[in-house]
């Protein structure tokens, strides 16, 4: 794919001067033909000066297949811009002082080997927009003008066409690729080189949600085949075909002039109105094209080479961390392994984390250790993406706040142990080599509302120092086929790098007894459940489902979850314990009887509501919290629950 004749030599001063001399010599030859026409003489014939490396004029003729007549016609138009004698010569040669500009008629009468078809729309000069035809009633007598980009190219100057700026931009990456990405770039480069010369050249599709990694691979691919890389964001594409067609035409020419490939970035495009423009580019643009998208695009009329781009492997991430940390990696005592097991980051993200952590470490007001700073900064990596899709919960609960039977508490501690020891079991003890399936840590928290399911998730997040995000499944599920999977994919993809704990509320909205497939909606409903479980099984972090009714979930689905925790409705002794733990120590109280309070037949969530409402009542009365405040708050809570407050529950309170 490499072509030495199209390399940008303008940085070499010796070639630049030689190119200027060659261009002036070519213009002088055309000027002599004009003068001969004025004098009524036979035009002199003299070859243009050749250079090694070739001059810009030679490169242009080779790249676009210009005939000698088309070359001289272009030089005739260039002379108008570069030589002050050309306007007068054009007027004299046409016998009209007002026609001091080139025309096709003048070219046919003056230049050697004239060709009528040189000015047709499909001929190179007009197809590649090298010349512009001015206003006129007759085509052959209309003024001709050289395109500005072509004019500067002939003089040896390379720059991006002004009409493409704001839509297309140069792109390069200085950092080295990890071995797996380097191997992928080499594979794609070999495939492209093998296909070079075929029309059209295969499109390279880079798929997945690793946007920066895909761009780095695209840059490496282009470097290996000798191409420059420019990027076009799909959301910047004009949708009217009247604007899109000229844009594609300009880029096709620019790709040849600057020896470039185009990276069409479709990662951030959700606007369906852009689909037509994207499809047109895939079908019509025959210059080297790379597409970056989350999913594979359907391309029917073009050959393609598709590749899924994944994050660097754990070993590669470990090396990236050690390189970025330098001498600071050794004193961290295994912290790097912990970071690799919890967070799935690429090279730019790891560099950014280390830079930010070191900057905070140098701040005299910061007393945190480097280990803590690295961890907290990693947690922040996914926040900008997840904050748009879910609700982040600031964990405040601890094990002391959680009132559960010993069996359930032990299961929760087992979940915590699985998260902490992933690196050892998966990587060092070899379970990851058995396959990715089932490596995700998934759990179902089942029990009545208010029994502590969300609090348990907070406790785990607090102990593990991970972000906790709540996703309401009832808002994720869509009646439109395929939309539910799309919504779930966005959540998991956004969370993948940050190691967050995902809490899917209202699992009953998606799960249920496996339905018989009676129609397409039943089939897709089962597919949605399977997709969620599949993503949970492969998610590197902890994914938790909550449900108020475990019996509503099919056993076949339950078998695919690693943990199931049943949160029982608290008995009287547990309710008394909840009452004692729910009240803040600094809150003023007076004559509270926790044994009597425990007779209220409500769950922990309701107890918290009653306690807080009673605190507001007491604060408003400028009093300590007493049983009478709790009674009024309990009455309000039972009204909300649409339940009667029995005498047995509140007897002897006041």
C-alpha positions as a printed NumPy array, in Angstrom:
array([[  0.   ,   0.   ,   0.   ],
       [  3.057,   2.203,   0.422],
       [  3.77 ,   4.489,  -2.577],
       [  6.916,   6.6  ,  -2.445],
       [  5.599,   8.987,  -5.085],
       [  2.902,  10.247,  -2.746],
       [  5.013,  10.856,   0.341],
       [  4.944,  14.379,   1.824],
       [  8.427,  15.629,   0.939],
       [  7.646,  19.28 ,   1.612],
       [  9.651,  19.145,   4.855],
       [ 12.851,  18.646,   2.853],
       [ 14.064,  22.1  ,   1.857],
       [ 16.212,  20.826,  -1.027],
       [ 13.288,  18.956,  -2.579],
       [ 10.982,  21.918,  -1.951],
       [ 13.237,  24.268,  -3.906],
       [ 13.674,  21.723,  -6.69 ],
       [  9.892,  21.271,  -6.822],
       [  9.415,  25.038,  -7.157],
       [ 11.929,  25.158, -10.008],
       [ 10.237,  22.217, -11.773],
       [  6.806,  23.86 , -11.424],
       [  8.079,  27.182, -12.776],
       [  9.665,  25.322, -15.693],
       [  6.36 ,  23.581, -16.485],
       [  4.507,  26.909, -16.293],
       [  7.081,  28.48 , -18.609],
       [  6.433,  25.72 , -21.159],
       [  2.671,  26.437, -21.116],
       [  3.386,  30.166, -21.2  ],
       [  5.478,  29.633, -24.347],
       [  2.541,  27.875, -25.987],
       [  0.292,  30.823, -25.21 ],
       [  2.863,  33.223, -26.629],
       [  3.173,  31.098, -29.779],
       [ -0.621,  31.252, -30.174],
       [ -0.488,  35.051, -29.893],
       [  2.35 ,  35.231, -32.433],
       [  0.739,  32.726, -34.795],
       [  3.681,  30.367, -34.492],
       [  3.924,  26.642, -33.932],
       [  4.099,  25.955, -30.186],
       [  7.465,  24.712, -28.901],
       [  7.655,  21.246, -27.373],
       [  9.872,  20.694, -24.351],
       [  9.623,  17.984, -21.676],
       [  8.999,  18.891, -18.06 ],
       [ 11.865,  18.507, -15.619],
       [ 11.713,  15.273, -13.627],
       [ 12.759,  14.924, -10.015],
       [ 13.667,  12.116,  -7.685],
       [ 11.617,  11.955,  -5.539],
       [  8.953,  13.054,  -8.044],
       [  7.692,  16.632,  -8.1  ],
       [  4.19 ,  17.466,  -6.872],
       [  3.061,  17.826, -10.488],
       [  4.383,  14.36 , -11.344],
       [  2.737,  12.892,  -8.252],
       [ -0.587,  14.526,  -9.09 ],
       [ -0.558,  13.254, -12.67 ],
       [  0.289,   9.748, -11.495],
       [ -2.234,   9.624,  -8.641],
       [ -5.194,  10.856, -10.671],
       [ -4.203,   9.595, -14.115],
       [ -3.982,  12.976, -15.854],
       [ -3.243,  12.967, -19.581],
       [ -0.663,  15.438, -20.985],
       [ -3.508,  17.694, -22.159],
       [ -5.214,  17.614, -18.724],
       [ -1.88 ,  18.319, -17.066],
       [ -1.27 ,  21.391, -19.232],
       [ -4.856,  22.611, -18.785],
       [ -4.329,  22.445, -15.029],
       [ -1.024,  24.315, -15.412],
       [ -2.789,  26.945, -17.513],
       [ -5.155,  27.572, -14.584],
       [ -2.277,  27.473, -12.065],
       [ -0.362,  30.068, -14.094],
       [ -3.168,  32.551, -13.51 ],
       [ -2.407,  32.377,  -9.766],
       [  1.388,  32.14 ,  -9.912],
       [  2.489,  34.226, -12.914],
       [  1.336,  37.829, -13.494],
       [  1.844,  37.55 , -17.28 ],
       [ -0.814,  34.869, -17.788],
       [ -3.982,  37.077, -17.764],
       [ -2.695,  39.318, -20.543],
       [ -1.505,  36.318, -22.574],
       [ -4.924,  34.621, -22.21 ],
       [ -6.692,  37.777, -23.402],
       [ -4.298,  38.195, -26.344],
       [ -4.543,  34.531, -27.333],
       [ -8.358,  34.754, -27.362],
       [ -8.373,  38.091, -29.184],
       [-10.551,  39.723, -26.536],
       [ -9.148,  41.948, -23.773],
       [-12.107,  41.102, -21.523],
       [-11.287,  37.377, -21.647],
       [ -8.186,  37.559, -19.479],
       [ -8.807,  34.078, -18.059],
       [ -8.406,  30.47 , -19.211],
       [-11.27 ,  28.719, -21.008],
       [-11.679,  25.249, -22.382],
       [-11.836,  26.734, -25.878],
       [ -8.438,  28.41 , -25.348],
       [ -6.956,  25.142, -24.091],
       [ -8.222,  23.174, -27.102],
       [ -6.745,  25.761, -29.461],
       [ -3.413,  26.204, -27.68 ],
       [ -2.281,  23.043, -25.89 ],
       [ -0.901,  19.846, -27.388],
       [ -2.916,  16.63 , -27.791],
       [ -6.297,  18.304, -27.152],
       [ -9.1  ,  16.102, -25.761],
       [-12.753,  17.087, -25.828],
       [-13.619,  14.593, -23.065],
       [-11.171,  16.232, -20.644],
       [-13.884,  18.563, -19.373],
       [-16.642,  15.979, -18.897],
       [-17.901,  15.489, -15.315],
       [-16.38 ,  11.988, -15.142],
       [-12.93 ,  13.069, -16.326],
       [-10.299,  13.578, -13.592],
       [-10.229,  17.383, -13.631],
       [-13.911,  17.732, -12.746],
       [-14.45 ,  14.412, -11.   ],
       [-11.742,  15.257,  -8.468],
       [-12.704,  18.954,  -8.405],
       [ -9.278,  20.145,  -9.531],
       [-10.764,  22.978, -11.543],
       [-13.857,  25.07 , -11.078],
       [-16.029,  26.304, -13.951],
       [-17.223,  29.872, -13.55 ],
       [-20.473,  31.435, -14.691],
       [-21.051,  31.563, -18.425],
       [-23.631,  30.793, -21.072],
       [-21.332,  28.452, -23.032],
       [-19.333,  25.686, -21.37 ],
       [-16.245,  26.087, -23.569],
       [-16.139,  29.859, -23.017],
       [-16.749,  29.84 , -19.255],
       [-13.838,  30.895, -16.996],
       [-11.757,  28.075, -15.486],
       [-10.039,  28.296, -12.091],
       [ -7.761,  25.882, -10.238],
       [ -8.954,  24.577,  -6.861],
       [ -7.027,  26.166,  -3.974],
       [ -6.096,  22.824,  -2.375],
       [ -4.654,  21.59 ,  -5.683],
       [ -2.774,  24.852,  -6.22 ],
       [ -1.013,  24.602,  -2.867],
       [ -0.298,  20.919,  -3.464],
       [  1.503,  21.775,  -6.706],
       [  3.713,  24.23 ,  -4.834],
       [  4.679,  21.482,  -2.395],
       [  2.471,  22.45 ,   0.562],
       [  0.394,  19.834,   2.375],
       [ -2.559,  20.803,   4.546],
       [ -6.095,  19.609,   5.233],
       [ -8.667,  21.064,   2.85 ],
       [-10.444,  23.974,   4.569],
       [-13.83 ,  22.544,   3.594],
       [-13.105,  19.399,   5.61 ],
       [-11.992,  21.15 ,   8.784],
       [-14.465,  20.817,  11.616],
       [-15.627,  17.48 ,  10.225],
       [-12.383,  15.573,   9.614],
       [ -9.268,  15.92 ,  11.752],
       [ -5.794,  14.331,  11.732],
       [ -5.261,  11.653,  14.357],
       [ -2.183,   9.974,  15.769],
       [ -1.244,   8.119,  18.958],
       [  2.221,   8.257,  20.454],
       [  1.886,   5.53 ,  23.094],
       [  2.863,   1.943,  22.35 ],
       [  0.235,  -0.773,  22.083],
       [  0.081,  -3.715,  24.439],
       [  1.17 ,  -6.986,  22.761],
       [ -2.37 ,  -8.294,  22.118],
       [ -3.403,  -5.046,  20.443],
       [ -0.125,  -4.847,  18.529],
       [ -0.724,  -8.37 ,  17.259],
       [ -4.216,  -7.423,  16.145],
       [ -2.908,  -4.334,  14.317],
       [ -0.302,  -6.461,  12.523],
       [ -2.931,  -9.012,  11.514],
       [ -5.183,  -6.295,  10.067],
       [ -2.241,  -4.641,   8.303],
       [ -1.284,  -7.941,   6.651],
       [ -4.874,  -8.488,   5.512],
       [ -5.086,  -4.955,   4.106],
       [ -1.759,  -5.213,   2.293],
       [ -2.828,  -8.491,   0.744],
       [ -6.039,  -6.877,  -0.513],
       [ -4.342,  -3.707,  -1.791],
       [ -5.045,  -3.144,  -5.456],
       [ -8.494,  -4.69 ,  -5.25 ],
       [-11.513,  -2.456,  -5.795],
       [-12.988,  -1.666,  -3.446],
       [-10.523,  -2.112,  -0.6  ],
       [-12.058,  -4.072,   2.319],
       [-13.426,  -2.012,   5.198],
       [-11.81 ,  -2.7  ,   8.565],
       [-14.352,  -2.846,  11.399],
       [-13.099,  -2.425,  14.968],
       [-15.895,  -3.468,  17.33 ],
       [-16.412,  -3.201,  21.08 ],
       [-16.731,  -0.503,  23.692],
       [-12.984,   0.2  ,  24.084],
       [-12.959,   3.454,  22.143],
       [ -9.433,   4.656,  22.914],
       [ -7.993,   1.188,  22.288],
       [ -9.701,   0.99 ,  18.904],
       [ -8.29 ,   4.359,  17.912],
       [ -4.785,   3.325,  18.95 ],
       [ -5.065,   0.101,  16.934],
       [ -6.311,   2.059,  13.902],
       [ -3.335,   4.414,  14.168],
       [ -0.902,   1.484,  14.435],
       [ -2.54 ,  -0.251,  11.474],
       [ -2.125,   2.849,   9.31 ],
       [  1.448,   3.336,  10.404],
       [  2.312,  -0.221,   9.375],
       [  0.855,   0.168,   5.876],
       [  2.3  ,   3.653,   5.346],
       [ -0.896,   5.696,   5.649],
       [ -1.742,   8.793,   7.616],
       [ -4.932,   8.621,   9.694],
       [ -7.806,  11.087,   9.886],
       [-10.919,  10.708,  12.036],
       [-14.512,  11.572,  11.175],
       [-17.122,  11.521,  13.959],
       [-20.378,  10.095,  12.671],
       [-22.446,  12.592,  14.67 ],
       [-20.805,  15.398,  12.654],
       [-22.032,  13.974,   9.344],
       [-24.534,  16.104,   7.451],
       [-27.742,  14.205,   6.739],
       [-28.9  ,  15.95 ,   3.514],
       [-27.404,  14.116,   0.542],
       [-26.779,  17.479,  -1.122],
       [-24.205,  18.195,   1.611],
       [-22.925,  14.656,   2.154],
       [-21.965,  13.85 ,  -1.452],
       [-19.582,  16.843,  -1.832],
       [-18.042,  15.994,   1.537],
       [-17.328,  12.411,   0.469],
       [-15.92 ,  13.631,  -2.824],
       [-13.59 ,  16.052,  -1.08 ],
       [-12.406,  13.384,   1.349],
       [-11.829,  10.84 ,  -1.427],
       [ -9.535,  13.386,  -3.081],
       [ -7.881,  14.296,   0.217],
       [ -7.201,  10.62 ,   0.941],
       [ -5.223,  10.417,  -2.281],
       [ -3.41 ,  13.739,  -1.839],
       [ -2.347,  13.123,   1.756],
       [ -2.068,   9.334,   1.432],
       [ -4.551,   8.831,   4.274],
       [ -7.12 ,   6.432,   5.664],
       [-10.341,   7.552,   7.337],
       [-11.484,   6.346,  10.752],
       [-15.279,   6.658,  10.899],
       [-16.105,   6.872,  14.615],
       [-19.638,   5.545,  15.191],
       [-19.18 ,   4.816,  18.909],
       [-21.127,   7.797,  20.221],
       [-23.803,   7.813,  17.533],
       [-27.311,   6.946,  18.702],
       [-29.136,   9.24 ,  16.267],
       [-30.899,   7.003,  13.739],
       [-31.03 ,   9.916,  11.289],
       [-27.278,   9.418,  10.796],
       [-27.694,   5.772,   9.737],
       [-28.358,   6.723,   6.122],
       [-25.253,   8.882,   5.984],
       [-23.152,   6.113,   7.558],
       [-24.52 ,   3.555,   5.092],
       [-23.69 ,   5.859,   2.184],
       [-20.089,   6.197,   3.32 ],
       [-19.741,   2.423,   3.704],
       [-21.048,   1.843,   0.195],
       [-19.587,   4.765,  -1.757],
       [-16.233,   5.61 ,  -0.204],
       [-13.593,   3.44 ,  -1.875],
       [-10.541,   4.98 ,  -0.198],
       [ -9.054,   3.182,   2.857],
       [-11.751,   3.132,   5.554],
       [-11.754,   1.961,   9.173],
       [-14.996,   1.884,  11.176],
       [-15.087,   2.073,  14.964],
       [-18.422,   0.956,  16.414],
       [-19.799,  -0.8  ,  19.468],
       [-21.478,  -3.522,  17.38 ],
       [-20.744,  -4.828,  13.917],
       [-22.417,  -2.819,  11.196],
       [-24.236,  -4.636,   8.423],
       [-22.249,  -4.087,   5.221],
       [-23.65 ,  -5.943,   2.241],
       [-21.967,  -4.316,  -0.764],
       [-18.354,  -4.166,   0.455],
       [-15.813,  -6.756,   1.611],
       [-14.902,  -6.272,   5.247],
       [-12.433,  -7.379,   7.91 ],
       [-13.99 ,  -7.28 ,  11.378],
       [-12.221,  -7.582,  14.717],
       [-13.425,  -7.361,  18.317],
       [-11.19 ,  -5.141,  20.433],
       [-10.949,  -6.159,  24.076],
       [ -9.206,  -4.597,  27.015],
       [ -5.567,  -5.575,  27.6  ],
       [ -5.19 ,  -8.951,  29.29 ],
       [ -4.624,  -9.044,  33.077],
       [ -0.903,  -9.671,  32.552],
       [ -0.693,  -6.733,  30.137],
       [ -2.555,  -4.493,  32.579],
       [ -0.181,  -5.575,  35.314],
       [  2.804,  -4.524,  33.197],
       [  1.11 ,  -1.233,  32.318],
       [  0.596,  -0.501,  36.009],
       [  4.19 ,  -1.358,  36.856],
       [  5.495,   0.821,  34.032],
       [  3.266,   3.77 ,  34.939],
       [  4.122,   3.514,  38.656],
       [  7.854,   3.053,  38.099],
       [  9.815,   2.777,  41.341],
       [  6.6  ,   3.283,  43.315],
       [  5.266,  -0.139,  42.259],
       [  7.542,  -2.198,  44.521],
       [  6.511,  -0.701,  47.902],
       [  2.82 ,  -1.242,  47.092],
       [  3.09 ,  -4.864,  48.269],
       [  0.734,  -6.647,  45.881],
       [ -1.627,  -3.698,  45.444],
       [ -1.071,  -3.839,  41.67 ],
       [ -2.558,  -7.352,  41.542],
       [ -5.559,  -6.101,  43.489],
       [ -6.053,  -3.21 ,  41.074],
       [ -5.841,  -5.551,  38.083],
       [ -8.375,  -7.975,  39.562],
       [-10.962,  -5.275,  40.309],
       [-10.533,  -2.745,  37.501],
       [-10.401,  -3.354,  33.768],
       [ -8.418,  -0.404,  32.373],
       [ -6.456,   0.275,  29.211],
       [ -3.151,   2.112,  28.879],
       [ -4.471,   5.726,  28.704],
       [ -6.752,   5.122,  31.701],
       [ -3.939,   3.606,  33.78 ],
       [ -1.655,   6.518,  32.893],
       [ -4.383,   8.989,  33.87 ],
       [ -5.008,   7.23 ,  37.197],
       [ -1.32 ,   7.257,  38.117],
       [ -0.888,  10.896,  37.091],
       [ -3.848,  11.996,  39.204],
       [ -2.798,   9.886,  42.192],
       [  0.786,  11.207,  42.14 ],
       [ -0.508,  14.785,  41.886],
       [ -2.683,  14.286,  44.968],
       [  0.135,  12.564,  46.823],
       [  2.342,  15.64 ,  46.364],
       [ -0.347,  17.845,  47.876],
       [  0.717,  18.558,  51.492],
       [ -2.917,  18.586,  52.586],
       [ -3.393,  15.009,  51.378],
       [ -2.553,  12.376,  53.972],
       [ -3.845,   9.408,  51.977],
       [ -1.402,   6.718,  50.934],
       [ -0.616,   6.062,  47.282],
       [ -2.428,   2.732,  47.534],
       [ -5.676,   4.394,  48.649],
       [ -5.366,   7.18 ,  46.086],
       [ -4.888,   4.691,  43.241],
       [ -7.919,   2.694,  44.365],
       [-10.206,   5.709,  44.733],
       [ -9.101,   7.138,  41.387],
       [ -9.81 ,   3.833,  39.656],
       [-13.304,   3.847,  41.133],
       [-13.935,   7.23 ,  39.53 ],
       [-13.069,   5.99 ,  36.042],
       [-16.544,   4.646,  35.247],
       [-18.556,   7.256,  37.13 ],
       [-19.114,   9.716,  34.256],
       [-20.599,   6.9  ,  32.155],
       [-22.612,   5.164,  34.868],
       [-24.009,   8.344,  36.412],
       [-26.047,   8.871,  33.245],
       [-27.526,   5.368,  33.374],
       [-28.135,   4.655,  37.048],
       [-28.202,   6.071,  40.559],
       [-25.009,   6.051,  42.602],
       [-25.557,   5.25 ,  46.266],
       [-23.09 ,   6.579,  48.82 ],
       [-22.655,   3.571,  51.145],
       [-22.987,   4.486,  54.791],
       [-24.014,   1.195,  56.398],
       [-21.584,  -1.15 ,  58.131],
       [-21.813,  -4.703,  59.451],
       [-22.935,  -3.316,  62.822],
       [-25.995,  -1.737,  61.186],
       [-27.087,  -4.984,  59.55 ],
       [-29.45 ,  -7.165,  61.595],
       [-29.65 , -10.619,  59.993],
       [-29.488, -14.264,  61.094],
       [-25.986, -15.767,  61.207],
       [-26.562, -17.847,  58.066],
       [-27.332, -14.824,  55.887],
       [-24.495, -12.797,  57.378],
       [-22.061, -15.608,  56.572],
       [-23.206, -15.734,  52.941],
       [-22.647, -11.984,  52.649],
       [-19.145, -12.404,  54.086],
       [-18.535, -15.186,  51.562],
       [-19.522, -12.797,  48.754],
       [-17.019, -10.271,  50.078],
       [-14.308, -12.949,  50.179],
       [-14.996, -13.936,  46.575],
       [-14.532, -10.332,  45.476],
       [-11.304,  -9.883,  47.43 ],
       [ -9.714, -13.16 ,  46.334],
       [-10.559, -13.113,  42.649],
       [ -7.007, -12.511,  41.498],
       [ -5.599, -15.407,  43.487],
       [ -8.264, -17.956,  42.489],
       [ -8.786, -16.918,  38.878],
       [ -5.292, -15.927,  37.787],
       [ -2.778, -17.641,  40.069],
       [ -4.757, -20.789,  40.811],
       [ -5.794, -21.125,  37.165],
       [ -9.595, -21.011,  37.152],
       [ -9.577, -18.262,  34.499],
       [ -7.769, -20.615,  32.111],
       [-10.794, -22.922,  32.181],
       [-12.859, -20.277,  30.374],
       [-14.559, -16.942,  31.05 ],
       [-17.974, -18.417,  31.728],
       [-19.05 , -18.283,  35.343],
       [-16.232, -16.006,  36.5  ],
       [-18.653, -13.186,  37.275],
       [-19.859, -12.924,  40.857],
       [-23.644, -12.72 ,  40.875],
       [-26.117, -12.783,  43.744],
       [-29.847, -12.684,  44.347],
       [-31.144, -10.85 ,  47.413],
       [-34.709, -12.001,  48.058],
       [-37.109, -10.922,  50.754],
       [-39.944,  -8.584,  51.648],
       [-39.52 ,  -4.853,  51.195],
       [-37.547,  -3.193,  53.978],
       [-35.704,  -6.314,  55.172],
       [-32.22 ,  -4.943,  54.397],
       [-31.435,  -5.956,  50.806],
       [-30.163,  -2.537,  49.777],
       [-28.405,  -2.065,  53.119],
       [-26.564,  -5.347,  52.615],
       [-25.328,  -4.09 ,  49.228],
       [-24.176,  -0.893,  50.951],
       [-22.303,  -2.915,  53.564],
       [-20.455,  -4.848,  50.843],
       [-19.626,  -1.639,  48.952],
       [-18.375,  -0.01 ,  52.142],
       [-16.16 ,  -2.94 ,  53.106],
       [-14.769,  -3.437,  49.595],
       [-14.45 ,   0.332,  48.951],
       [-16.305,   0.077,  45.647],
       [-18.945,   2.283,  44.085],
       [-22.539,   1.077,  44.344],
       [-25.018,   1.798,  41.557],
       [-28.718,   1.023,  41.671],
       [-30.411,   0.203,  38.371],
       [-34.182,   0.022,  38.338],
       [-34.944,  -2.925,  36.062],
       [-38.51 ,  -1.741,  35.599],
       [-37.119,   1.308,  33.789],
       [-34.604,  -0.744,  31.795],
       [-37.136,  -3.222,  30.407],
       [-38.664,  -2.017,  27.158],
       [-41.645,  -3.274,  25.226],
       [-39.671,  -2.834,  22.01 ],
       [-37.802,  -5.94 ,  20.911],
       [-34.061,  -5.615,  21.393],
       [-34.198,  -2.405,  23.437],
       [-33.92 ,  -4.145,  26.817],
       [-30.686,  -5.887,  25.815],
       [-29.374,  -2.591,  24.464],
       [-30.099,  -0.81 ,  27.758],
       [-28.479,  -3.608,  29.777],
       [-25.428,  -3.622,  27.528],
       [-24.895,   0.099,  28.065],
       [-24.985,  -0.395,  31.834],
       [-22.525,  -3.302,  31.903],
       [-20.162,  -1.728,  29.359],
       [-20.052,   1.509,  31.345],
       [-19.425,  -0.363,  34.609],
       [-16.811,  -2.762,  33.267],
       [-13.759,  -0.571,  33.818],
       [-14.726,   0.77 ,  37.252],
       [-15.399,  -2.482,  39.107],
       [-18.622,  -1.058,  40.545],
       [-21.234,  -3.11 ,  42.39 ],
       [-24.416,  -3.158,  40.32 ],
       [-27.679,  -3.472,  42.217],
       [-30.568,  -4.378,  39.914],
       [-33.782,  -3.506,  41.718],
       [-37.176,  -4.962,  40.86 ],
       [-35.889,  -8.163,  39.271],
       [-39.489,  -9.342,  39.027],
       [-39.904,  -6.87 ,  36.162],
       [-37.699,  -9.094,  34.035],
       [-37.606, -12.493,  35.735],
       [-40.54 , -14.746,  36.317],
       [-41.557, -18.315,  35.755],
       [-40.124, -19.364,  32.42 ],
       [-42.963, -18.788,  30.015],
       [-43.965, -21.193,  27.311],
       [-43.009, -19.763,  23.966],
       [-46.392, -19.019,  22.485],
       [-45.396, -15.993,  20.439],
       [-42.389, -13.862,  19.524],
       [-42.749, -11.704,  22.642],
       [-42.436, -14.756,  24.916],
       [-39.316, -15.845,  23.068],
       [-37.704, -12.409,  23.333],
       [-38.644, -12.087,  27.009],
       [-36.68 , -15.281,  27.721],
       [-33.822, -13.948,  25.576],
       [-33.704, -10.769,  27.674],
       [-33.347, -12.808,  30.88 ],
       [-30.668, -14.973,  29.3  ],
       [-28.773, -11.897,  28.141],
       [-28.815, -10.369,  31.635],
       [-27.57 , -13.599,  33.217],
       [-24.906, -13.961,  30.547],
       [-23.584, -10.466,  31.247],
       [-23.718, -11.06 ,  35.008],
       [-21.712, -14.267,  34.579],
       [-18.968, -12.454,  32.643],
       [-19.005,  -9.152,  34.559],
       [-15.755,  -8.629,  36.468],
       [-17.497,  -6.917,  39.386],
       [-20.372,  -7.925,  41.642],
       [-23.907,  -7.864,  40.2  ],
       [-26.833,  -8.173,  42.607],
       [-30.493,  -8.788,  41.767],
       [-33.192,  -7.972,  44.287],
       [-36.696,  -9.377,  44.433],
       [-39.545,  -9.295,  46.93 ],
       [-40.657, -12.771,  45.953],
       [-38.052, -15.465,  45.293],
       [-40.695, -17.968,  44.238],
       [-41.496, -15.875,  41.195],
       [-38.08 , -16.632,  39.682],
       [-37.58 , -19.794,  37.692],
       [-35.232, -22.401,  39.198],
       [-33.35 , -22.64 ,  35.913],
       [-32.369, -19.001,  36.307],
       [-31.515, -19.389,  39.985],
       [-28.996, -22.117,  39.158],
       [-26.966, -19.615,  37.143],
       [-26.532, -17.28 ,  40.128],
       [-23.576, -17.916,  42.432],
       [-25.244, -16.712,  45.632],
       [-28.844, -16.524,  46.836],
       [-29.507, -14.677,  50.093],
       [-32.976, -14.9  ,  51.638],
       [-33.723, -11.862,  53.806],
       [-36.319, -12.971,  56.351],
       [-38.913, -10.74 ,  57.927],
       [-37.411,  -9.807,  61.342],
       [-38.834, -11.418,  64.46 ],
       [-39.441,  -9.525,  67.715],
       [-35.886,  -9.9  ,  69.041],
       [-34.413,  -8.792,  65.722],
       [-36.797,  -5.823,  65.574],
       [-35.678,  -4.753,  69.062],
       [-32.071,  -4.924,  67.868],
       [-32.925,  -2.901,  64.777],
       [-34.585,  -0.226,  66.951],
       [-31.466,   0.089,  69.096],
       [-29.146,   0.345,  66.115],
       [-31.3  ,   2.652,  64.001],
       [-31.35 ,   5.516,  66.505],
       [-28.258,   7.762,  66.337],
       [-26.293,   7.986,  69.567],
       [-26.245,  11.77 ,  69.517],
       [-30.033,  12.018,  69.268],
       [-31.641,  12.98 ,  72.606],
       [-34.086,  10.315,  73.806],
       [-36.157,   9.795,  76.926],
       [-37.769,   6.662,  78.406],
       [-37.721,   4.551,  75.229],
       [-38.853,   0.927,  75.644],
       [-37.312,  -1.143,  72.883],
       [-39.197,  -4.273,  73.926],
       [-42.499,  -2.462,  73.368],
       [-41.264,  -0.888,  70.128],
       [-40.356,  -4.375,  68.844],
       [-44.033,  -5.328,  68.982],
       [-44.597,  -3.216,  65.866],
       [-44.865,  -5.846,  63.167],
       [-42.848,  -3.989,  60.507],
       [-39.578,  -4.497,  58.656],
       [-36.353,  -2.563,  59.144],
       [-37.109,  -0.052,  56.397],
       [-40.361,   0.911,  58.074],
       [-38.622,   1.126,  61.452],
       [-36.163,   3.6  ,  59.981],
       [-39.014,   5.725,  58.58 ],
       [-40.807,   5.767,  61.941],
       [-37.637,   6.688,  63.824],
       [-36.791,   9.531,  61.455],
       [-40.339,  10.934,  61.436],
       [-40.408,  10.824,  65.245],
       [-37.11 ,  12.711,  65.355],
       [-38.592,  15.509,  63.233],
       [-41.667,  15.703,  65.46 ],
       [-39.513,  15.96 ,  68.571],
       [-37.157,  18.497,  67.017],
       [-40.073,  20.683,  65.992],
       [-41.424,  20.558,  69.558],
       [-37.932,  21.204,  70.954],
       [-38.164,  17.987,  72.953],
       [-36.262,  14.717,  73.283],
       [-37.613,  11.747,  71.32 ],
       [-40.121,   9.86 ,  73.45 ],
       [-42.642,   7.077,  72.965],
       [-45.385,   9.587,  72.138],
       [-43.408,  10.895,  69.155],
       [-42.778,   7.349,  67.996],
       [-46.481,   6.552,  68.355],
       [-47.516,   9.448,  66.129],
       [-44.859,   8.469,  63.587],
       [-46.017,   4.815,  63.689],
       [-49.607,   5.871,  63.042],
       [-48.509,   7.82 ,  59.946],
       [-46.426,   4.907,  58.673],
       [-49.323,   2.448,  59.066],
       [-51.632,   4.81 ,  57.164],
       [-49.088,   4.788,  54.356],
       [-48.975,   0.981,  54.486],
       [-52.79 ,   0.876,  54.535],
       [-52.68 ,  -1.341,  57.606],
       [-54.493,  -0.983,  60.948],
       [-52.328,  -0.242,  63.993],
       [-53.548,  -2.731,  66.596],
       [-53.756,  -2.185,  70.345],
       [-51.496,  -5.185,  70.892],
       [-48.704,  -3.434,  69.014],
       [-48.831,  -0.104,  70.872],
       [-50.301,  -1.045,  74.238],
       [-48.554,   0.773,  77.096],
       [-46.531,   3.091,  74.871],
       [-47.878,   6.286,  76.426]])
